[in-house]
Amino acid sequence: MKILIIAPLPPYQRGGIEKVVGELSRRLVQNHHVQVWSGTLGRAQACDWNGVQVRTYHTSKRAGYASLKIFRDLKLYARDFDVIHAHGFSSLIPFEAALAVGRTPLVISPHFHPKASSKLLSVLKPLFERTVDRYTLSRARKVICVSETEAGIIRERFAVADKVIVIYNGVNADQIQNAEPYEFDGKLILYVGRLERYKNIHLAIEAFDYLPQDFSFYIIGEGPYESELTALIQRNGLSERVRLLGTCADADLYRWIKTSALLVNLSGIEAFGITVLESLAAGTPALVNDKLGLRELARHFGGAVFSIRMDKVDSLELAKAIEDVAGIHIGRVDLNDFQWEGIAAQTLRVYEEACESTHG
C-alpha cells in the first residue's frame, strides 16, 4: 500500500501530533511505501527519516502551517497514493488535504480541542467549525479519534458518526522501563510538553510556594509561554527549585520520567495525553486536570492517574494534591492496549477500509 501522511510539522519535531505521526510511519514503512509531508518553520527539505521519506514545506504558524506548495503537490500527486492521512485540526493541513486529494481516500485524525487556546481563537472557533472543519470531515472516508472523549465531541458537533473510529495513542513502554534514572536528591515533579498558557504550568509553579523544600519541578519542552514562566519563577524566588530544561532526546526524557516522583499534566483541553502513558510505563504516578481526555485516562487507570479540578482549586490545594500523590507506588500498569505496534496495525486496517469503501 502507498500511504501519504500529512501533518503540521515533521515527525522529528517534539510534540504530540509529531509523536503519533513518527511512531506510526516508522512502523508502517516496514511493509508499505510511506511518505510524510509537513510544514516546517525552518528550511524546506526532503530526507530519509527511519526509512520514511519526509518532505517539508516552508510555512508559518500564522498560516496554519498550510502551504501553497503542499496544495499544489497534493493536487499533482494525490492519485499516486492509495490513501492519504491528514492530522491536526489546530492547523489548516487537513483542510488543504480535503480540498486537494480528489478521489484518493482521505483519513482524518483531528486531534480535536473543543475549546480554543486563546480569547481571540475562541471568537473565531465557532465559525471555523461550521465551515472549515465541517467541510474537511465531510470529505473524509474515516475519522480516527484518539480517545472516546474526542470521539464523543466529534459525533456531537459534526454529522460523521458512521465514520468515527477510536484508536488510542501509544507508548514505548520497554524503552522507558529500561531507562536508568538520574541521581536526584528530594522529590522531582515533572512536566513534559508544549509551553502554552492553557497547559496551566504556571499554576503548578505557583503551588511550589506551599510545597516542602525538597520538592523540585523540572519542565521539559518549549513554546510561546516560556518567557512568562521564566519571569514567574524569578518573581517567586523559585530558581533553585523550578527549572526549564528545554527539549531533550527521548533517551534523556525517559531517564527524567524514571527519576520523577510525579508527572503533572494540568492542561484544560487535551484529547489524550501521551506523557501520562509514559509516566505509567516508568512506574510514576500522574496528576492530571479532570477534563476531557485526561479525565478519561484517570478513569481508565484508577490508582495510578489522579485527577483534580483545576478550575476549583487554589495554589494551596494543588500543592496538597501534589504532595499527597508524589511517590505513590503504582506497581506495574497494564499498557498492552497502548503499544505502538498494535496501534499501527489498527490504523492500517482503517486505511484498508477507506480504500474498500472507495471501490464499493
Secondary structure, DSSP 8 states (H G I E B T S, - for coil): -EEEEEESS-TTSSSHHHHHHHHHHHHHTTTSEEEEEEEESS---EEEETTEEEEEEE--TTTTT--HHHHHHHHHHGGGSSEEEEE-TTSSHHHHHHHH-TTS-EEEE----SS-SSHHHHHHHHHHIIIIIHHHHHH-SEEEESSHHHHHHHHHHSS-GGGEEE----B-HHHHHT------SSEEEEEES---GGGTHHHHHHHGGGS-TTEEEEEE---TTHHHHHHHHHHTT-TTTEEEEE---HHHHHHHHHH-SEEEE--SS-S--HHHHHHHHTT--EEEESSHHHHHHHHHTTTTEEEE-TTT--HHHHHHHHHHHTT--------GGGBHHHHHHHHHHHHHHHHHHHH-
